[in-house]
């Protein structure tokens, strides 16, 4: 279906308004329009309304949706695929935390981390992801193991997936100032992102100041895990926004989860959102993982809330919002495959990314690309890379009703071989 030559034209495709700047076409109520794409030498030459290209010179795709390759801005590929050897005993957050900590201490050698990372990236690539940010558990001594592995993996995957990494540690570890500064230097040397998990500690504001000070000193962007709980008292998102404002921070800040915000009184929510918008924070929700972990009850009763944060309210205030994969087949989430179409499908159902569709497709493409400072990613524009995914679905209801396992992933103008790795490849890591 995709010509093997370096130059070709695809006609009768459906493109989305929010992902195709400059396209002058008749868009329907869901933002889709029939269009043609011209490709040459790995670049998009043009996008135009359908019918502008001579039929004899184009491949007719029958109205299929074409989207830019995905950007997955919150993952944990250092944890991925350990479920078979260390499952979550009860499906709770604490069960996940304890199981992962035990597995990390016992099993996370450089070889173990590298093989699981590479397996994860092969999944993401086959599904159409072009850029990915992973958190790396960086509690001592794991930071000395995982960061070199990540740097080697980034080189191995250069040109296929643009990789970023953020350190991950509980903010209480910041109290050890010499160690934390050493870690910040290590992250800066790896061109990474400074990240911590925030909790409602008595000295949270002081600890946040230290995090911001190191980020400013070393020129680092920030990435927080915040309020991954149903506790109404968990307001670290607000504390992060306040710290950004009083520290005059000018870098990018991404905050993940923010689950407790959906449980708080309206006036408190409005105050938090106003501060988040003023501070310029971006927020990523992890709908699949938080649906799995949050409000899981020990008494065999049904969960009462979805675990996601208030993305509609945030977006209405101009706050950049995204959704991402988060964990994959580890104690924090037993499922998943780093498939951003699955993430978007689930987000649409859980968070109501429909009626209208609006520009929600940007939440898995151009918005996380901007947060990650990746110019030209997540869009289909003349002069940009011909990196896109061709689906069978011709409407959102068709696209989001099936797995689209036969999608075509195009990189630099050519269809790639989409071969998902076999789980059996990791069997030897699951024993002993």
Residue, then its C-alpha position, 0 to 999 in steps of 0.5 A: x500500500x505504501x510505495x517502496x520508492x522514495x517519492x510518491x503521493x497518497x490520495x483519499x486519506x483522512x487527516x485531522x485538523x489539529x495535527x495538520x497545520x495549514x491544510x485547507x480542506x472541508x473538515x467534518x464535525x470530528x475534525x477530519x477531512x479527506x486529503x492527499x499527501x505528497x512524499x519525497x526523500x523521507x519528507x512530506x512535500x505537501x498536504x492538500x485537500x483531496x482531489x488536487x493530485x492527479x489520480x494516475x499518480x497517486x495511491x488511493x487509500x480509501x479514506x483511511x485515517x493517517x496520524x503522525x507517529x506518537x509521542x509517549x511522554x511518561x513511561x517506566x521501561x526500566x520496570x517493564x515486563x517484570x510481572x512474571x517474576x514479581x507480580x503485584x500481590x493485591x493490585x494496590x499501590x503499596x503492593x506495587x511499590x513493595x514488589x518493585x522495590x524488592x525486584x529492583x534490589x534483587x534483579x536489576x543488573x545492567x543486562x536485566x534492565x537493558x534487555x527489558x528496555x530493548x524489548x519495550x522499545x521494540x513494542x513501542x516502535x512497532x506500534x508507531x511511537x517516535x519519541x518516548x520519555x522514561x523514568x529511571x528509578x534512581x535510588x542508590x545504587x540503582x542510578x549507577x546501573x540504569x543511567x549508563x544502560x539508558x545512554x547506551x540504549x539511546x544510542x542504539x535506538x537513535x533515528x528510530x525512537x527519540x529517547x529521554x530519561x527522568x530520574x525517579x526517587x521519593x522527594x524525601x531522598x532530597x534531604x541528602x543534599x550532597x547525594x542529590x546534587x551528585x545525582x543532578x549532575x549525573x542527570x545533566x551529564x546524560x542530558x536528562x530531566x530532573x524528576x521526583x515523586x512528591x508526598x505531603x511531607x512536613x518539609x515538602x516546600x523546602x524540599x521542592x526549593x532544593x529540587x528547583x535550585x538544582x534544576x536551575x543550577x544545571x539547566x534541567x527541565x522537571x518531571x514530577x509524579x504527584x498526588x497518585x492517591x485518592x487522599x483529598x489532603x494530597x495537594x502537592x500539585x498546588x505546591x509544585x506550582x507555587x514553588x515554580x512561581x516563587x523560584x521564577x523557574x523558566x524551564x519546562x515542568x511536566x506533572x504526572x497523575x494528579x489523581x487526588x485533584x478530582x476528589x477535592x472541593x471545587x474552590x480548592x480545585x479552582x485555586x490549584x488550576x489557576x496556579x498551575x496555569x500561571x506557573x506554566x505547568x503541563x500535566x499528563x494523565x495515565x488513564x490505564x495505570x490509574x484505573x488499575x491501581x486507584x480505588x482498588x478495594x480489599x472488601x470485594x466492592x466495586x471501585x467508585x472513581x476512575x483515578x484520572x485527573x481533571x484534564x478538561x478543566x485544565x485544558x480550558x485554562x490553557x494548561x498543556x495536557x497529555x496522556x501516556x502509557x506509564x507502566x507496562x506489565x509490572x506491579x504497577x500495571x499488569x497489562x499494556x504494550x506501549x501502544x499509544x493508540x490503545x492509550x488514546x482509545x482508553x483515554x477517550x472512553x475514560x476521560x471523554x475525549x469526544x463530543x467533540x473530538x476537538x483537538x484531543x488527538x494532540x494529547x498523544x502527539x504534538x502536546x507531549x512533543x512540545x513538553x519534551x522540546x521535540x520540534x516538528x514531532x507529532x504533526x504532519x506538515x510540509x517540510x517535516x519528516x514523513x513519519x506517520x501511521x496509516x490505519x484502517x479506520x475511516x472515522x473515530x468510531x472505526x479507529x477506536x473500536x478495533x486494535x488496528x493490529x494491521x496498521x502501517x507504520x511509516x518512517x522517513x517515507x517507508x513502511x517499516x517491518x512491524x514485528x512485535x517481540x515474543x514474550x518468550x525472549x524474556x523467559x530466562x530473566x523470569x526464573x531463578 
